Amino acid sequence: MGIVWTILVGLVIGVIAKFLHPGKDNMGFIATVLLGIAGSFLAGVIGQAMGWYRAGEGAGFIASVVVAIVLLVIYGRLRDKDI
């Protein structure tokens, strides 16, 4: 059940981040899920390093969405450089 929960949370966070980020992001379902999972993971790592969270606690929904939006911005800038 853990992997299914990770995918569902990743999907929700990825969709919200794409909705809040202006512009068009040509990302499919899998990329959106991976974006949300990466946002949650990085928010957890940063939160633990800064002392905001302990291991095993949630990173926080808002922090996960914010980090996912930052990843979308980085992705957009890297994608524009390639063209």
C-alpha positions as CSV (number, residue, x, y, z in Angstrom):
1,M,0.0,0.0,0.0
2,G,3.0,2.3,0.6
3,I,3.9,2.6,-3.1
4,V,0.3,3.2,-4.1
5,W,0.0,6.0,-1.5
6,T,3.3,7.5,-2.8
7,I,2.0,7.6,-6.3
8,L,-1.4,9.1,-5.3
9,V,0.2,11.8,-3.2
10,G,2.7,12.5,-6.0
11,L,-0.1,12.8,-8.5
12,V,-2.0,15.3,-6.3
13,I,1.0,17.4,-5.5
14,G,2.1,17.4,-9.2
15,V,-1.3,18.4,-10.5
16,I,-1.6,21.2,-8.0
17,A,1.9,22.5,-8.8
18,K,1.2,22.4,-12.6
19,F,-2.1,24.2,-11.9
20,L,-0.5,27.0,-9.9
21,H,2.5,27.4,-12.2
22,P,1.8,29.7,-15.1
23,G,2.5,28.6,-18.6
24,K,2.2,25.4,-20.5
25,D,4.1,22.3,-19.3
26,N,4.0,19.4,-21.7
27,M,4.3,16.7,-19.1
28,G,2.4,13.4,-19.1
29,F,0.9,11.5,-16.3
30,I,4.2,9.7,-15.2
31,A,6.2,13.0,-15.3
32,T,3.5,14.7,-13.2
33,V,3.6,11.9,-10.6
34,L,7.4,12.0,-10.6
35,L,7.3,15.8,-10.2
36,G,5.1,15.5,-7.1
37,I,7.1,12.7,-5.6
38,A,10.3,14.7,-6.1
39,G,8.7,17.8,-4.6
40,S,7.6,15.8,-1.5
41,F,11.0,14.1,-1.1
42,L,13.0,17.3,-1.4
43,A,10.6,19.2,0.9
44,G,11.2,16.5,3.5
45,V,14.9,16.5,3.1
46,I,15.1,20.3,3.3
47,G,12.7,20.4,6.3
48,Q,14.7,17.8,8.2
49,A,18.0,19.6,7.4
50,M,16.6,22.9,8.7
51,G,15.1,21.2,11.8
52,W,11.5,21.8,10.7
53,Y,10.6,18.1,10.6
54,R,11.8,14.9,12.1
55,A,12.3,11.6,10.2
56,G,9.0,9.9,9.6
57,E,6.9,13.0,9.7
58,G,5.2,14.4,6.6
59,A,7.0,17.2,4.9
60,G,3.9,19.3,4.8
61,F,1.6,19.6,1.9
62,I,2.3,23.3,1.1
63,A,6.1,22.8,1.3
64,S,5.8,19.9,-1.1
65,V,3.8,21.9,-3.6
66,V,6.2,24.9,-3.4
67,V,9.2,22.7,-4.0
68,A,7.4,21.0,-7.0
69,I,6.7,24.5,-8.4
70,V,10.4,25.3,-8.1
71,L,11.2,22.1,-9.9
72,L,8.8,23.1,-12.7
73,V,10.5,26.4,-13.1
74,I,13.9,24.7,-13.3
75,Y,12.5,22.2,-15.8
76,G,11.1,25.0,-17.9
77,R,14.4,26.9,-18.0
78,L,16.4,23.8,-18.9
79,R,13.9,22.8,-21.6
80,D,14.1,26.4,-23.1
81,K,17.9,26.2,-23.2
82,D,17.8,23.0,-25.3
83,I,15.8,24.7,-28.1
